[in-house]
Amino acid sequence: MACKLVILFFFVNLLMQIPKVRATVPAIIVFGDSTVDPGNNNQVSTVLKSNFEPYGRDYYGGQPTGRFSNGRIATDFISEALRIKPAIPAYLDPKYDIEDFATGVSFASAGTGYDNATSDVLSVIPFWKELEYYKEYQNKLRKHLGKDEANQRFSESLHLISIGTNDFLENYYIFPTRSSEYSVDEYQSFLIGIASNFIRELYKLGARKVVIGGLPPMGCLPLERTTNMFFGSDCIDEFNDVAKDFNKKLQGAVTELKQELGGIHLVMSSPYDKLMEMIRNPSHF
């Protein structure tokens, strides 16, 4: 799972992108993994949950919500920064309904990835299912607001995607299936293809403002450094190099999609450089 610092730097980089999409943002629509899951996994038969202490100790009321954080997560802060609401609810949380979701909703599931095989590891919501939930949500919102107003809201809402780390750290480098089928370079391209098609589908469904997050220096995540104890708990350079290469390919795909999809406002946000700067020069912070 991504650490809290990754979540914070994803948040910082997304906020830097907001002026590019700020004109009118009536809602935040979220897809991804644990970095942006506000509790969908609470409603899924998986061991990967965060509905226990100390999660949530700094959230409203000090209670765990299913967010993989001590408090709010990146998308909650982004929603607040855009003056929409202080927290974005999980689509599967029975406490909320379409009125709550009209101004923001998250379909994210901790532990998932672009690759269906990644979501199978811990039986979480696959990425394609998040898109199916979005279609279901669109139908509900059209009934709630009316077709024209709902369609306008889809085009003006900010669609955020934060995903990809689990594909490597919970799938490719642990189980032999994908690593026997693809080289690292080929697997990166395989994932980029899924990401590109996902954005194309969002576009077909009316999305025009989209931010997709790149990978952090995943070789420096606490779990990876802990399991690297025989080498001094240093960052794993191989994983970081994979993240950098993936981000270059993703940026290339974003550039191509902006040319392909007329009228889309698409940006890539990457927490890599800022987080690495903090790791290398902690005294500066």
N, C-alpha and C positions, 0 to 999 in steps of 0.2 A: 504494500500500500504506500501511496505517496505520503511524505511527512507534511507536518503543518507548514513548514517553511515553504515548501513547494506550492501549497495552497495560497499562502500570502503573496508569493511572488507572481503567481498566476494572476491573482487579484490586481496587483500593482501594474502589471503589464497590460491587463485588460482595461484598467482605468485610463492608461495612456492612450488607448485606442478609442475611447469613448467620443472625443471630439469629432472623429471621422463618421460616427453613426448617430450623433446625438440629436439631430433635428427634432424628431418626435419618437419617443420610445414608451409606448403605453404598457409594455409587458416584457418580461425576461423569460425566454423559453430555453430550457437547459437539457443537454444530453451529455452522458459521459460516465465516469467511474467514481471512485470514492472521494476524489477531490471536490465533486459537486453533488454528491448524493445526500439529500437532507433527510433520508429515512425510508426510501423505497424498499431497501433490503429487510426492514422490519416486517414487511408483509410477504416475504419470500422464504421458501424452505431452504435456507442456507445457514451454514455456521458463521458466515461472514457478516456479522452485525456489530453495531456499536451502541447498543441500547442498554449499556450498563456503565457504572462509574469506573474511572473518572471522566469518561466522555460527558460533555455537557455541563461540567461544573461551573463554567462561566457563561452558559446560555441563560436566557430568561428563565428564572425560577430555579436555576442550577440543576436541571434535570437532563439526562441523556435523551436525545431525540432520534438517534440513528445517524447523525452527522459524525464523521470521523474527525472530530475536532473537540477541543475543550469548550468551544463556543460556536459562534457562527462560522460559516464557510464563505469562500470568495464570492460566490454569486449573491449571497445575502448582502454583502457590503456593496456590491455593484448595484443591486436594486435600490439600496438606500442612497447611494451616490446619485442615482438618477431620479431620486425623490419619488419612487414608486411605493415601496413598502420595506420594512426592515428585515424581512426574511421571506425566502421563497419556499413554498410547501412542496412536499413529495406527492406525486400524482396518485400513488397508491395508499396514501394515508387517509383512513376513513373519516378523520376529523374535518376534512376539507371537502368542498364541493366546487362546482363550476364557477360560482361567484368568486370564490377565493382564487381559483386558477386563472380567472380572466385577466389578472394583472401580473401573472407570473407562475410558472410551474416547472418542476424538475422531473424528468423521466430517468435520471441517472441511477446507476446501480454499481455499488462498490464491487470491485473484483472483475468487472467486465472489461472487454477490449474490442478493438475493431474485428478481430478474428472470432468467429463463433466458437472455435475450440478453446479460447480463453475463458469465455463465460461458462463453459462446461466444467472447468476445473473445480469450481466451488458452487456450481449450480445457481448462478445468478442470472440476471436479466441480460440476454444477448443484445448487442447493439441494434440489430434489425428490429427487435421487439420494441425498443424505445421509439423507433419510427412508427411502428404500428400503434403504439399508445398515443403518439402525436396525432395521427389521423383520427383516432377515436375522440381525442380532445377537440380537434377541429370541428367534428360533427356536433359535439355537445355545445361548443361555443357558438356555432351558427344558430342553434336552437335557442340559446340564451340571449344573444345579442341581435340576431337577425343576420341573414347571409351577407349583406353588403357591409355592415359594420364589422362583422367578424373577419371578413376577407381583408378589409382595410387594416385591421389590427394585426393580422398575420404578416402583412407586408411591412408594417412599421415596427413590429416587435424585434428585439435584439435576441438572436438565436446564438447560444453559446455552446461550444463543444470542447470538452476536456477529457482526453482519453489517450491510451496508447502504451503507457508504461507497463501495464500488466501483461500485454502481449509478449513482451520480452522477459520480464522477471518472474512471471507466473506460468509461462507457457514455453516459449522458444528455448530458454536456457535451462529448463527443468525437465521437460518431457521430450523424448526423442522424435515424436511424430513429425512436427514441423521442421525441426533441424535436419531431419533425414530427407525431407522433401525440398527444402529451400536452403540456399546459402543465406547468410545474413543480408546481403545486398538484395537478393531476390525476395526475401521475406519483407524487407522494408518496402519494396515496390508493391508487393501484394497488399500490404496494409494501406499504402498511399492510394491504391486503386479503390479500396473499400471506402476510404475517407472521401475521395473525389465523388464517387457515386452517391454517397450519403448526401453530400452538399447538392448534387444535381437533383436528388429526390426532394430535398427541402425547397429548392428553387421551384420545382414543379408544383409543390404544395403552397406556394405563395410567399415563401421567405425571401426577403431582399436584404436583410442586415444580418450578417453572419460573422462570428469570430470563432476561429479554431485555434486551440492551444497546441504548441509543440511539446516536445519531451524535455524534462529537466535533466540535469546531470545525474542520471539514475544510478550510476555507480557510486554516488556519494550519499545515497539514501541510508538512513540509520540501519535498516535491516541488512543491506548489502555490506556495509562496513563492519557490522557485528559478525557476520559470517565469514569475513575476510580476516579474522583475528590472527591467523598464522602469518599474515603479512603486515602486521602492525595496525590492523583495522584501517588501512588507507582506503581511499576511493579506488574503485575498480576501473582502471582506465579503459579497458575494452568496452564496458557498458557505456561509459561517457562518450567514447568515439562513435558508438552506434547511435546514441541520441543525437549527436551533432550531425551525422550523416543523414539521419532520418529527417531532421529539421530542415536541412537544405533541400531535400526532395519534396518535403511538404510545402516549403515556400515556393518551389518551382510549380507544384501542382496548383497552388493558390493563384499564382500569376496566370497560368493557363486558363483556369476557371473564370477569372475576371474578364478575360477576353472572350470566352465562350458564352457566358451567361449575361446577356445584356441587362443592365440596370441593377446588377447585384453590387452591394457594398460588402466586400469580403476582405477580412484582414486576418493575418496570423499573429498570434501572441506567443512569445516564448519566454519561459522563466529561466532558461539555461544560463545566460551570461550573468544576470544579476545574482542568482543563487551561487554560481561558481565564484563570483567576486567576493561574496560574503564568506565562503568557505576558505578562500585563499588569503583574504585580508580581514579577518574578524575584528581587528582593532579599529577599522574604519567605521564599524557599526556600533 
